């Protein structure tokens, strides 16, 4: 095959040769092939391909030739489909090697890949050679530290990876129980019956006095905070990179959940019982209610919550696009609804639509198909506009969902794959 003019560059993929000019190499759609353009030495070339023939200017790749032929059809025509009679996972590995992703596949093949990965991804991951998670030279290199390094690595994995060992599973279970207990106490503390015996108000309940600490709820809260604090300190001590540890989202959430307790205690100690701040109680109630962040700590132990966070991180462009769709539609429909219901002199004015900001509330609940019914149009043109608003909301919300769905499936399989590696490491530990 020839792609353009100039000195030919030959790709030999599994015995099949492809020839094209070096100018095409720079902007080639396959990331691994385009990397050859920036190679300055033969050593750099061998990091990209498996072998190189300087005399014939030929790059050899020991990969599946038929799969690469289908990938080249995607380069030429823009459509990527599976090779007939070839495992979807094997073809997906070829795609990853050449720098493509599952989103490059045609829609029908994307569904086949998602179904295949959902059914067999865990068993597929178990086919890797046994050893430390991560495999390869890097994984082997991490198995050679000294006694102190091995102990720190084991401690780090115990606190960071709940499936890495029996101790990690026990620790994760205990941490989950503390989170559940703290949430139950937080919810129960807002019940009127909880405050009735002492006839205390919310302001009084927000104070951390000597009497409140001796109560059962105060003791339970102090124990939970002590556990979370000790867990956070140990994880910080055994972490490899302290700066990276502080920047992680889950660790930031841990700090947001722990620090309000100590701030509230200090404020109670330094402000006294009769100060204006204590009587207001607003600041302390806000800090106390920030304990709800403890629920997010469960993301450390459940793949589902981790998948949600990773999906939101990777799909922020789609989420921004979704918000733009909603904001544009909200601006249009709120202005029109305010005009039809209140702005025109039709004899009947709907006070609920007195302003465009007030109409925005009706638009957002109508577009999301919630429809509380607290405000609704009463004129015929307004009801027609409301119907259009509801239908357009369904369409606009559905447009980016496909992209988010495929990213969610991919993130779930990646996290499940990592969990399977640590589970396999745990089984190897028992065997040894």
Secondary structure, 3 states (H helix, E strand, C coil): CEECCCCEEEEEECCEEEEEEHHHHHCCCCHHHHHHHHCCCHHHHHHHCCEEECCCCEEEECCCHHHHHHHHHHHHHCCCCCCCCCCHHHHHHHHHHHCCCHHHCCHHHHHHHHHHHHHHHHHHHCCCCCCCCCCHHHHHHHHHCCHHHHHHHHHHHHHHCCCCCHHHHHHHHHHHHHHHHHHHHHHHCCCHHHHHCCCCCHHHHCCCCHHHHHCHHHHHHHHHHHHHHHHHHHHHHHCCCHHHHHHCHHHHHHHHHHHHHHHHHHHHHHHCCCCHHHHHCHHHHHHHHHHHHHHHHHHHCCHHHHHHHHHHHHCHHHHHHHHHHHHHHHHHHHHHHHHHHHHCCCCCCCHHHCCHHHHHHHHHHHHCCCCCCCCCCCCHHHHHHHHHHHHHHHHHHHHCHHHHHHHHHHHHHHHHHHHHHHHHHHHHHHHC
